[in-house]
Amino acid sequence: MRPLELVLLAATLTLLATACSRLTFVKPSAQRKGMDQIAPEYTFKESASGKSRMEARRRISAADRKLRAGELDEAAAEARAALKADPSLPEAHTVMALVAGRQGRHELAGQHHAEAARVGPSGATYNNYGAWLCGNERAGESLEWFDNALRDPRYGDRAGAMANAGACAAKAGQYDRVERDLRAALELEPTNAVALGAMAEDAFRRGRYLEARAFSERRLAAAPATPATLELASRIEDKLGDSVAAARYVRRLRMEFPQAGNAFPGESITP
């Protein structure tokens, strides 16, 4: 089975960089029976804790920009500053986890994902931690976290959590829920690459090679190819007796991913 594709969803970090210490709300005048109706003026002052939270959010917004630019050390520094200002900010732990993951510090990444889920329980933090567990040989444990993510009515990426759940159920050997979760994900998002790839794998495992081909082709059309998706496609064509198509996928694999090694249908590759 190819390495599982997982979507780690970083928190949405669209934050205000500055704040006003005085806000005024005035209701527009309304003409009724010859009278002007104007609401009173209200003045609000920020507390020290409010300023700390705003500073933390300014820092995490900067951390997000640094992370997107590939400036990992700078992103981590900004995230640490955000945590100093507001230790309860889950987005800071998410950034720290993503930085650690890119640096190959996978245990540290898991610790930050777990802490993000603890201080900011939500569908996003649960899905992230589940994805980390599944990607680190703890697929059985991950399923509960995906289920928790789906219980959050505010969570916007239900397709992503369902796709992760189905793919990780296969990895955990819990085949009774694989197709159920993957099809549910595809009903919400027909081009979900994780679900399509996992459906191709599941159909191949069951010996349903024509169905596997259909899902494999949809997966390759939905997102850029990976060594694993091309290897699976070549294996499917080999099972269907189309050696020309199988060889075509192998050529793609060699051209697009020369580091993957020399793979032929039926041979394993370096993912």
C-alpha positions in Angstrom: 0.0 0.0 0.0 1.3 3.4 -0.9 2.1 5.9 1.9 -1.1 7.6 2.9 -1.8 11.1 1.6 -3.0 13.3 4.4 -4.2 16.9 4.4 -2.9 18.8 7.4 -5.1 21.8 7.7 -3.4 24.8 9.1 -5.7 27.2 10.9 -7.1 30.1 9.0 -4.9 33.0 10.1 -6.7 36.1 8.7 -6.2 38.4 11.6 -6.2 42.1 12.3 -2.7 43.4 12.7 -3.7 46.5 14.6 -6.5 47.5 17.0 -8.4 50.7 17.9 -8.6 51.5 21.6 -11.8 53.4 21.1 -14.8 52.2 19.1 -17.9 54.2 18.5 -21.2 52.8 17.3 -23.9 55.2 16.2 -27.2 54.0 14.9 -28.2 55.8 11.7 -31.0 58.2 12.1 -34.5 57.0 11.2 -37.4 59.2 10.3 -40.5 58.2 12.1 -43.4 60.5 13.0 -41.1 63.5 12.5 -38.5 62.4 15.0 -34.8 61.6 14.6 -33.7 58.5 16.5 -30.0 58.3 17.2 -28.4 55.7 19.4 -26.1 56.9 22.2 -22.3 56.8 21.8 -20.4 53.9 23.4 -16.7 53.9 24.3 -14.7 50.7 24.8 -11.2 50.5 26.2 -9.0 47.5 25.7 -7.7 45.6 28.8 -4.2 44.5 29.2 -5.3 40.9 28.4 -7.0 42.2 25.3 -3.8 43.8 24.1 -1.8 40.6 24.8 -4.3 38.6 22.7 -4.0 41.1 19.9 -0.2 41.0 20.0 -0.4 37.2 19.9 -2.6 37.3 16.8 -0.3 39.8 15.1 2.6 37.5 15.8 0.7 34.4 14.5 -0.3 36.2 11.4 3.4 37.0 10.8 4.3 33.4 11.6 1.8 32.2 8.9 3.4 34.5 6.3 6.9 33.2 7.2 5.7 29.6 7.0 4.2 30.1 3.6 7.5 31.7 2.4 9.4 28.7 3.7 11.2 30.7 6.4 10.9 28.0 9.0 13.1 29.4 11.8 11.5 32.8 11.5 8.0 31.3 11.5 8.9 29.3 14.7 10.2 32.5 16.4 7.0 34.4 15.7 4.9 31.4 16.9 6.9 31.3 20.1 6.4 35.0 20.6 2.6 34.5 20.0 2.5 31.7 22.7 4.4 34.0 25.2 1.7 36.6 24.6 -1.2 34.2 24.7 -0.5 30.6 25.7 -4.0 29.5 24.9 -3.7 30.3 21.1 -4.1 27.0 19.2 -2.9 28.5 15.9 0.5 29.0 17.4 0.9 25.3 18.3 -0.3 24.5 14.8 2.4 26.6 13.2 5.0 25.1 15.5 3.8 21.6 14.5 4.0 22.3 10.8 7.5 23.8 11.2 8.6 20.8 13.2 7.1 18.4 10.6 9.0 20.1 7.8 12.2 19.9 9.7 11.7 16.1 10.3 11.1 16.5 14.0 7.9 14.4 13.9 7.6 13.7 17.6 7.7 17.4 18.4 5.2 18.0 15.7 2.8 15.6 17.3 3.2 17.2 20.7 2.3 20.6 19.3 -0.7 19.1 17.4 -1.9 17.5 20.7 -1.5 20.7 22.6 -3.4 22.7 19.9 -6.3 20.2 20.3 -6.1 20.6 24.1 -6.1 24.4 24.3 -8.3 25.0 21.2 -10.6 21.9 20.7 -12.2 22.2 17.3 -12.7 20.2 14.1 -9.5 21.6 12.6 -7.2 20.8 15.6 -8.8 17.3 16.0 -8.3 16.6 12.3 -4.7 17.8 12.4 -3.8 15.6 15.3 -5.6 12.6 13.8 -3.6 13.1 10.6 -0.4 13.2 12.5 -1.3 10.0 14.4 -2.2 8.2 11.2 1.0 9.3 9.5 3.1 8.1 12.4 2.0 4.5 12.6 -0.9 5.1 15.0 -3.7 4.8 12.5 -6.0 3.0 14.9 -5.8 5.9 17.4 -6.4 8.5 14.7 -10.0 7.4 13.9 -11.4 8.7 17.2 -9.9 12.1 16.4 -11.5 12.3 13.0 -14.8 11.3 14.5 -14.4 14.1 17.0 -13.7 16.5 14.2 -16.9 15.5 12.5 -18.9 16.1 15.6 -18.0 19.8 15.5 -20.9 21.5 13.8 -18.7 24.5 13.0 -16.0 22.6 11.1 -16.0 23.6 7.5 -13.9 20.7 6.0 -16.0 17.7 6.7 -14.9 16.1 3.4 -11.3 16.3 4.5 -11.9 14.7 7.9 -14.0 11.9 6.3 -11.4 11.3 3.6 -8.7 11.1 6.3 -10.9 8.7 8.3 -11.5 6.4 5.4 -7.9 6.3 4.3 -6.7 5.7 7.9 -9.3 3.1 8.5 -7.7 1.1 5.6 -4.3 1.6 7.1 -5.6 0.4 10.5 -7.2 -2.7 8.8 -10.7 -1.5 9.8 -12.1 -2.2 6.3 -15.7 -2.1 7.4 -15.7 1.7 7.5 -13.3 2.4 4.6 -15.7 2.7 1.7 -18.4 4.2 3.8 -16.2 7.2 4.9 -14.6 7.6 1.5 -17.9 7.7 -0.4 -19.3 10.2 2.1 -16.3 12.4 1.5 -16.7 12.2 -2.2 -20.4 13.1 -1.9 -19.3 16.4 -0.3 -16.3 16.9 -2.5 -16.1 14.8 -5.7 -12.5 15.9 -6.4 -11.0 15.2 -3.0 -7.7 13.7 -3.8 -7.2 11.8 -0.6 -10.6 10.1 -0.9 -10.1 9.3 -4.6 -6.6 7.8 -4.0 -7.8 5.7 -1.1 -10.8 4.5 -3.1 -8.4 3.4 -5.9 -6.3 1.5 -3.3 -9.3 -0.1 -1.7 -10.8 -1.3 -5.0 -7.4 -2.6 -6.0 -7.1 -4.5 -2.7 -10.5 -6.0 -3.4 -9.6 -7.1 -6.9 -12.0 -4.7 -8.5 -9.5 -3.5 -11.1 -11.8 -1.6 -13.5 -13.2 0.4 -10.5 -9.7 1.0 -9.3 -8.7 2.3 -12.7 -11.6 4.8 -12.7 -10.7 6.1 -9.3 -7.0 6.2 -10.1 -7.7 8.3 -13.2 -9.9 10.7 -11.2 -7.2 11.0 -8.6 -4.6 11.9 -11.2 -6.9 14.5 -12.7 -7.8 16.0 -9.3 -4.3 16.8 -8.1 -0.6 16.6 -9.1 0.7 13.0 -9.3 2.9 11.5 -6.6 5.2 8.5 -6.9 2.7 6.4 -5.1 -0.2 7.3 -7.3 1.7 6.6 -10.5 3.0 3.3 -9.1 -0.6 2.3 -8.2 -1.8 3.3 -11.7 0.9 1.1 -13.3 -0.1 -1.9 -11.0 -3.8 -1.5 -11.9 -3.0 -1.5 -15.7 -0.8 -4.5 -15.2 -3.6 -6.4 -13.6 -6.0 -5.4 -16.4 -3.5 -6.7 -19.0 -2.7 -3.3 -20.5 1.1 -3.4 -20.6 1.3 -0.3 -22.8 -0.6 1.8 -20.2 1.4 0.3 -17.4 4.7 1.2 -19.1 3.4 4.7 -19.7 2.9 5.3 -16.0 6.3 3.9 -15.3 7.8 6.4 -17.7 6.0 9.2 -16.0 7.3 8.0 -12.7 10.9 8.0 -13.9 10.6 11.4 -15.6 8.7 13.2 -12.9 10.3 11.5 -9.9 13.7 10.2 -10.8 14.5 9.8 -7.1 11.8 7.2 -6.7 14.0 4.5 -8.4 13.5 2.3 -11.3 10.1 0.7 -10.9 8.3 -1.6 -13.2 4.8 -3.1 -12.7 5.0 -5.5 -9.9 8.1 -3.9 -8.4 8.2 -1.7 -5.3 9.5 1.8 -5.3 10.9 4.3 -2.9 8.0 6.6 -2.0 
